[in-house]
Amino acid sequence: FVCEVVGDSMNKIIPSNSWCLFKKDSGGTRAGKIVLVRHADIQDPDYAAGYTVKLYESKKVVEEDSWSHTSIILKPQSLNSEFQNIILKEEDLDGLKVEGIFIEVLN
């Protein structure tokens, strides 16, 4: 799917107002990938939307034959150092939905 990415938090890779191609998230590891995520606690001040595009990193704990996330870190890739990581702790992860994986900028 295609959507417009607005803002400068990813401007090292995605210039503001770029149309970008994403693929639907089908699970598996997302570590090191740029993702489009939705979460109620992520609010864009200009658009009041709960979506963001960031580099995905997670911290996991492994116990016997299973694992779980202890946190997910959504990292900006910006020339502006004022953008901060979004850190979602274990108790905040229920509301997180990865909508897509970034493929390329189309324009």
C-alpha positions in Angstrom: 0.0 0.0 0.0 1.0 3.6 -0.5 0.8 6.5 2.0 2.2 10.0 2.4 4.7 10.4 5.1 4.7 14.0 6.6 7.3 15.3 9.0 11.0 15.4 9.5 11.5 12.7 12.1 12.8 10.3 9.4 14.3 12.8 7.0 17.6 11.0 6.6 15.7 8.3 4.7 12.2 9.7 4.0 11.8 13.4 3.1 8.7 15.1 4.4 5.6 14.8 2.2 7.0 11.8 0.4 4.7 9.1 -1.0 6.1 5.7 0.3 5.4 2.1 -0.5 4.8 -0.2 2.4 4.0 -3.9 2.6 1.6 -5.4 5.0 3.2 -6.7 8.1 3.0 -10.5 8.1 4.8 -11.0 11.4 8.3 -12.2 12.1 11.2 -10.1 13.1 10.9 -6.3 12.5 14.3 -5.5 14.1 16.1 -2.9 12.1 13.2 -2.3 9.8 11.4 1.0 9.2 7.7 0.5 10.2 4.4 2.3 10.1 2.8 1.8 13.5 -0.4 2.7 15.2 -0.7 3.3 18.9 -3.2 5.3 21.0 -0.4 6.9 23.0 1.4 8.2 19.9 -0.1 11.6 19.0 1.0 13.8 16.1 0.5 17.4 17.3 -0.3 18.6 13.8 -2.7 15.9 12.8 -3.9 14.3 16.1 -3.2 10.9 14.6 -1.9 7.8 16.4 0.5 6.8 13.6 4.2 7.2 13.1 7.0 5.9 10.9 10.2 5.0 12.7 13.1 2.5 12.9 12.0 -0.5 15.0 14.0 -2.0 17.8 12.8 -4.4 20.5 14.1 -5.8 23.7 13.0 -9.4 24.5 13.3 -11.8 27.4 13.5 -15.6 26.7 12.1 -18.0 29.2 12.5 -21.7 28.4 10.6 -22.2 25.1 9.0 -18.8 24.8 9.8 -15.1 24.6 8.1 -11.8 25.2 8.9 -8.2 24.5 10.0 -6.0 27.5 10.0 -2.9 25.4 9.8 -1.6 21.8 11.8 1.4 20.8 10.8 3.5 17.8 13.8 5.5 16.6 13.7 8.6 14.5 16.3 8.9 11.7 16.5 12.7 11.5 19.0 15.3 10.8 17.3 17.2 13.7 18.5 15.8 17.0 15.4 17.2 18.8 13.4 14.1 17.8 13.4 11.5 20.6 13.0 7.8 20.7 9.5 6.6 21.5 9.8 3.9 24.1 6.9 1.6 24.8 7.3 -0.6 27.9 5.8 -4.1 28.3 2.6 -2.7 29.8 2.1 -0.3 26.8 2.5 -2.9 24.0 -1.1 -4.2 23.8 -2.1 -1.1 21.9 0.7 -1.3 19.4 -0.1 -2.4 15.8 2.5 -2.6 13.1 0.5 -1.6 10.0 3.3 -1.9 7.4 7.0 -2.3 6.6 8.6 0.4 4.6 9.8 -0.6 1.1 10.8 2.7 -0.7 10.1 6.3 -1.3 8.2 6.7 -4.6 8.8 10.3 -5.4 
